[in-house]
Amino acid sequence: MNKIGIIGAMEIELETLKSHMQITNTLEKASMSFLEGTLNHTPVVIVKSGIGKVNAGMCVQILVDIFHVTHIINTGIAGSLNAVIDIGDIVLSTDALYHDVDATGFGYPIGEIPQLGTLSFQADSQMIALAKSSCEAVNPDIKVFQGRIVTGDQFVSSPSVKDNILRNFPGSFCTEMEGAAIAHASWLNHIPFIIIRAISDKADDSAHMDYPAFEKAAAEHSAKLVEHMVERIVD
Ligand code: ADE
């Protein structure tokens, strides 16, 4: 039986999912509130991880150890790294990596953690296909892209930082602050995952202005998508 861990970055987005959920159990752990129950009869655990890589990784481990989730979905917002991907569009992760890891001094490629054996973490192909069809079903006017998501403990809001990320990781679709840590922790535990991000800004000097304006619409889109998706995940 599937049990889907849903990690949200925004309270606003979790509010919608929580209001549609039948809650059977709540647990406070590591300063996070885990809500267990069902969403349209599918077992789920919904949690706000807090911002950044450590919060995100810890959140996944608790979902695995205590709730025994079978799949992980992370939703939230991100800054676009591609001129074609605009505010309001949705990016589904093909894979995720850390843009702020550098062990090049030891001969590792930029972004790769020494001795881990992988630079990036591949999202689950079934979950990607399902997220795409769910998005087309519930948000038909929104453009959906599939590509690499890059993560760092950094809100990217200057063109020079953005350019540097793209020099190191050409072709990346968007940047945010949790995805690769969620992917990494899921990968270590052999749990299929997907990162779903609505674009809130262009990760440049307009980023701080665009972010609040777009937050609410993004939250609503991704909540609808996740709700449609969870009951269609097969074992
Ligand atoms: N989340 C949303 N926009 C972002 C940005 N520009 N950088 C990092 N995380 C983000």
Residues whose N, C-alpha, C, O or C-beta is under 5 A from the ligand:
A	BS01	ADE	I77 A78 G79 Q154 F155 V156 T175 E176 M177 S200 D201 A203 A207
